[in-house]
């Protein structure tokens, strides 16, 4: 689902502290993703999205779960067309493999809202953050309406407690930002 502007502004303040690349899992129409990429033109921005409706944004796409969402894909392409620091992986995160030299220290997770998918997205995050002491993760839709997101993120909070350096909840109450240290 698209990020609401308060969450976007809150998260964008943190990105200047993280010099490596940024990965976003789930970009919908790419509007906020493109705005972040414009704000930080020297930083590589990677996006993973198969542009398939997960059932949580059907009210926006007018598509059923499992259907392609070509309008959102076309909007993403339009919103990012002028950005040389953007790379799209048009695939499910389950199929994602990082490229050699792909250094990530910030991630925004807003892909499928189903527990198994969010848990996989968190696994990708942990693999990309391994060995790094200064990382930030943004989890969108971290509220009681989206049970799969809440369950997977709460498991991360329990299991990776020693890696959590800071926890911030933007004013909108539907997202969570974690500062993380995976150096040990």
Secondary structure, DSSP 8 states (H G I E B T S, - for coil): ----HHHHHHHHHHHTT--SEEEEE--TT-HHHHHHHHHTTTS-EEEE---B--SSSHHHH---TT-B-HHHHHHHHHHHTT-TTEEEE-S-GGG----TT--EEEEEE-S--SHHHHHHHHHHHHHHHTT-SSEEEEEET-STT-HHHHHHHHHHHHHTGGGEEEEE--TTSSEEEEEE----
